[in-house]
Amino acid sequence: MYITTLLVLILVFGVTLCHTSQDIACSAQCHPFRSTFDASSFNSHFVPISPEGSYALTNNGLEMYLYKPNGRVTTSAGVNDETGEGATINSTCTLCSGSVTYEIQVLPPLCAGVVVAGILIGDWESDDEIDIEILTARPNSWQTNVFVTDPQNPDPQYGVWSSKEEVQSITDFHSYTIDVNPQRINWSLDGEVVRTLARGECNKNGFDRYPTHPMRLQMGIWDASNPAGTAKWAGGPVDWSCVPDGGRITAVVKSVTVQC
């Protein structure tokens, strides 16, 4: 409850508008920035919404941790009864149009069932979402996706606009980019466009499911061991025996760049 309340207060009173006009009321100018996660840059542009100790600012960048659940973890019917707690970091600004590049590496051990994400996600106005998702179960690929809620059918359209793209190895640093404007979304790997989704492709059941609201940056690492559908998609549930006692699963974000 405390974290939820804090996040709402930050979003309502502490969000810098870094967005340009689209087909909604996005009147503020975009403010480009690049962060390599020194303390000053981090505090200016980001706010953690996960517990203390779930991340660290290091010489390598922002390290995000996923910890094994406390106590015994029981696996049954394709799910774990407990899930680990991982880092979630939000930006203090939102954008409608522009590009965001996350430079990400996932460190071994690559325990299947873990998801590392660099996304754009709606604030209090919407559930719009544009995803970059890295699954530890598939170390030579990454996934893209879009979610937009239909007021008449609020259930997410899982997998409808998703894709799987190749990468040499998620254990190396790579630059993953989302570039969005009112007409299309491009996803790029290391500066090369690998997927384009046109707005016209996002109509389903007569509703335009293209993102049209301000979205904040969000980075995170999470345990996809429950529910069953999520665990199956992520190649889980996590077998926590792959992590040494007292260990953790780590992803590193070396830099984030916002361009307008």
C-alpha positions as CSV (number, residue, x, y, z in Angstrom):
1,M,0.0,0.0,0.0
2,Y,2.8,2.4,0.9
3,I,4.6,1.8,-2.4
4,T,1.4,2.2,-4.4
5,T,0.6,5.5,-2.6
6,L,4.1,6.8,-3.1
7,L,4.0,6.0,-6.8
8,V,0.7,7.8,-7.3
9,L,2.1,10.9,-5.5
10,I,5.2,10.8,-7.6
11,L,3.3,10.4,-10.8
12,V,0.8,13.1,-9.9
13,F,3.1,15.7,-8.4
14,G,6.6,14.8,-9.3
15,V,6.5,13.7,-13.0
16,T,8.3,15.9,-15.5
17,L,6.5,16.0,-18.8
18,C,9.1,15.1,-21.5
19,H,6.6,14.4,-24.3
20,T,5.6,16.0,-27.5
21,S,2.1,16.4,-29.0
22,Q,0.5,13.4,-30.6
23,D,-3.3,13.0,-31.0
24,I,-3.8,13.8,-27.3
25,A,-3.0,16.6,-25.0
26,C,0.8,16.3,-24.9
27,S,1.8,19.9,-24.9
28,A,5.2,19.9,-23.1
29,Q,8.4,19.7,-25.1
30,C,10.4,16.5,-24.9
31,H,13.6,16.8,-22.9
32,P,16.3,14.4,-24.3
33,F,18.7,12.8,-21.8
34,R,21.3,10.1,-21.4
35,S,21.9,8.4,-18.1
36,T,24.8,6.1,-17.2
37,F,23.4,5.9,-13.7
38,D,25.7,8.0,-11.6
39,A,23.9,9.1,-8.5
40,S,23.0,12.5,-9.7
41,S,21.6,11.3,-13.1
42,F,19.7,8.5,-11.4
43,N,18.1,10.8,-8.9
44,S,17.2,13.3,-11.6
45,H,15.5,10.9,-14.0
46,F,14.4,7.8,-12.1
47,V,12.6,6.6,-9.0
48,P,12.7,3.0,-7.6
49,I,9.4,1.5,-6.7
50,S,10.8,-1.8,-5.5
51,P,12.3,-2.5,-2.1
52,E,15.7,-1.2,-0.9
53,G,18.4,-3.6,-1.9
54,S,16.7,-4.6,-5.2
55,Y,19.1,-2.5,-7.2
56,A,22.5,-0.8,-7.0
57,L,24.3,2.0,-8.9
58,T,27.7,0.5,-9.9
59,N,30.6,1.3,-12.2
60,N,28.9,-1.0,-14.7
61,G,25.6,0.9,-14.5
62,L,22.3,0.1,-12.9
63,E,22.3,-3.4,-11.5
64,M,18.8,-4.9,-10.9
65,Y,18.4,-8.0,-8.7
66,L,15.9,-10.8,-8.4
67,Y,16.0,-12.6,-5.1
68,K,14.9,-16.1,-4.3
69,P,11.7,-16.2,-2.2
70,N,12.1,-16.8,1.5
71,G,11.5,-20.3,2.6
72,R,10.6,-23.4,0.6
73,V,9.3,-23.0,-2.9
74,T,6.9,-25.7,-4.1
75,T,6.3,-26.3,-7.8
76,S,2.9,-27.8,-8.9
77,A,0.9,-27.8,-12.1
78,G,3.5,-25.7,-13.9
79,V,3.7,-22.8,-11.3
80,N,5.6,-22.0,-8.1
81,D,3.7,-21.2,-5.0
82,E,6.1,-18.3,-4.2
83,T,7.7,-15.8,-6.5
84,G,10.9,-13.9,-6.1
85,E,11.0,-10.1,-5.6
86,G,12.9,-8.1,-8.1
87,A,13.7,-4.5,-9.0
88,T,11.4,-2.1,-10.7
89,I,12.6,1.4,-11.7
90,N,10.4,4.1,-13.2
91,S,11.3,7.3,-14.9
92,T,10.2,10.7,-13.5
93,C,9.0,11.8,-16.9
94,T,6.6,10.6,-19.5
95,L,6.7,10.7,-23.3
96,C,4.3,10.3,-26.2
97,S,6.7,10.4,-29.2
98,G,10.4,9.8,-29.3
99,S,12.9,7.0,-28.8
100,V,14.2,5.2,-25.8
101,T,17.3,3.0,-25.9
102,Y,18.1,0.6,-23.1
103,E,21.7,-0.9,-23.0
104,I,21.1,-4.2,-21.2
105,Q,23.0,-7.3,-20.2
106,V,21.8,-10.3,-18.2
107,L,24.4,-12.0,-16.1
108,P,24.6,-15.8,-15.6
109,P,23.2,-17.9,-14.2
110,L,20.4,-17.7,-16.7
111,C,17.6,-19.4,-14.7
112,A,14.7,-20.1,-17.0
113,G,11.5,-18.3,-16.0
114,V,13.0,-14.8,-15.4
115,V,12.0,-11.8,-17.4
116,V,14.1,-8.6,-17.8
117,A,12.2,-5.7,-19.3
118,G,12.8,-2.2,-20.6
119,I,9.4,-0.8,-21.5
120,L,7.2,2.2,-22.0
121,I,4.1,2.0,-19.8
122,G,1.1,4.3,-19.3
123,D,0.8,6.4,-16.1
124,W,-2.4,7.1,-14.4
125,E,-4.2,8.0,-17.6
126,S,-3.9,4.7,-19.4
127,D,-2.6,1.1,-19.5
128,D,-0.8,1.7,-22.8
129,E,2.4,-0.3,-23.0
130,I,5.3,-0.9,-25.5
131,D,7.6,-3.7,-24.5
132,I,11.1,-5.0,-24.8
133,E,11.3,-8.3,-22.9
134,I,14.3,-10.5,-22.5
135,L,13.6,-14.1,-21.3
136,T,16.4,-16.0,-19.6
137,A,15.0,-19.2,-21.0
138,R,15.8,-18.0,-24.6
139,P,19.3,-16.5,-24.4
140,N,19.5,-15.9,-28.2
141,S,16.3,-13.9,-28.6
142,W,14.2,-11.0,-27.2
143,Q,10.6,-10.1,-27.6
144,T,8.6,-7.0,-28.5
145,N,4.9,-6.4,-27.7
146,V,2.2,-3.8,-27.4
147,F,-0.8,-3.6,-25.1
148,V,-3.6,-1.1,-25.1
149,T,-6.8,-1.6,-23.2
150,D,-10.2,-1.5,-25.0
151,P,-12.8,0.2,-22.7
152,Q,-15.3,-2.3,-24.0
153,N,-13.0,-5.3,-23.4
154,P,-10.3,-4.5,-20.8
155,D,-8.6,-7.9,-21.0
156,P,-5.1,-7.6,-22.4
157,Q,-4.6,-9.1,-25.9
158,Y,-1.7,-11.3,-25.0
159,G,0.6,-12.1,-27.9
160,V,-1.6,-10.5,-30.6
161,W,1.1,-7.9,-31.4
162,S,4.2,-9.7,-30.1
163,S,7.3,-10.8,-32.0
164,K,10.5,-12.7,-31.2
165,E,13.7,-11.2,-32.5
166,E,17.2,-12.6,-32.6
167,V,20.2,-11.5,-30.6
168,Q,23.7,-13.1,-30.4
169,S,23.5,-13.5,-26.6
170,I,21.6,-11.7,-23.8
171,T,24.7,-12.2,-21.6
172,D,26.4,-9.4,-23.7
173,F,25.5,-5.8,-23.7
174,H,23.1,-4.8,-26.5
175,S,21.2,-1.7,-27.2
176,Y,17.4,-2.2,-27.5
177,T,15.4,0.7,-28.8
178,I,11.7,1.7,-28.9
179,D,11.0,4.5,-31.3
180,V,7.4,5.6,-31.3
181,N,5.4,8.3,-33.2
182,P,1.7,8.7,-34.0
183,Q,2.0,6.5,-37.1
184,R,4.3,3.6,-36.2
185,I,6.6,1.9,-33.7
186,N,10.1,0.8,-34.6
187,W,12.1,-1.6,-32.4
188,S,15.9,-1.7,-33.0
189,L,18.8,-3.8,-31.9
190,D,22.2,-2.1,-31.8
191,G,21.0,0.6,-34.1
192,E,19.3,-1.6,-36.7
193,V,15.5,-1.6,-37.1
194,V,14.3,-5.2,-36.7
195,R,10.5,-4.6,-36.5
196,T,8.0,-1.9,-37.5
197,L,4.4,-2.0,-36.3
198,A,2.1,0.5,-38.2
199,R,-0.8,2.0,-36.4
200,G,-3.2,0.6,-39.0
201,E,-2.2,-2.9,-37.9
202,C,-3.4,-2.3,-34.4
203,N,-7.2,-2.3,-35.0
204,K,-9.0,-5.2,-33.4
205,N,-12.8,-5.6,-33.1
206,G,-13.2,-2.1,-34.3
207,F,-11.0,-0.6,-31.6
208,D,-7.7,1.2,-32.2
209,R,-5.2,-0.5,-29.9
210,Y,-2.3,1.8,-30.7
211,P,-0.6,3.6,-27.8
212,T,-1.8,7.2,-27.7
213,H,-1.2,8.3,-24.1
214,P,1.9,9.5,-22.1
215,M,4.1,6.6,-21.1
216,R,6.9,6.5,-18.6
217,L,10.1,4.5,-18.9
218,Q,10.2,1.4,-16.7
219,M,13.1,-1.1,-16.2
220,G,12.7,-4.3,-14.2
221,I,13.5,-7.9,-13.5
222,W,10.8,-10.3,-12.4
223,D,9.9,-13.8,-11.6
224,A,7.4,-15.2,-14.1
225,S,6.7,-18.4,-12.2
226,N,3.0,-17.7,-11.7
227,P,0.3,-17.8,-13.1
228,A,0.5,-20.8,-15.4
229,G,0.2,-19.0,-18.7
230,T,2.9,-16.5,-17.8
231,A,5.2,-19.3,-16.5
232,K,4.7,-21.2,-19.7
233,W,5.4,-18.2,-21.9
234,A,8.6,-17.4,-19.9
235,G,9.9,-20.9,-19.9
236,G,9.4,-21.3,-16.2
237,P,8.6,-21.7,-13.5
238,V,12.0,-20.8,-12.0
239,D,14.0,-23.7,-10.6
240,W,15.8,-21.9,-7.8
241,S,18.4,-24.6,-7.4
242,C,20.2,-22.9,-10.3
243,V,21.0,-20.0,-7.9
244,P,23.7,-20.6,-5.2
245,D,22.5,-20.2,-1.6
246,G,22.3,-16.5,-0.8
247,G,22.7,-15.7,-4.5
248,R,20.5,-13.6,-6.8
249,I,19.8,-13.2,-10.5
250,T,21.2,-9.9,-12.0
251,A,20.6,-7.8,-15.0
252,V,22.6,-4.7,-15.8
253,V,21.4,-1.5,-17.5
254,K,24.5,0.3,-18.6
255,S,22.7,3.3,-20.0
256,V,19.4,4.8,-21.0
257,T,19.1,7.3,-23.8
258,V,15.9,9.4,-24.6
259,Q,15.8,11.2,-28.0
260,C,13.1,13.4,-29.4
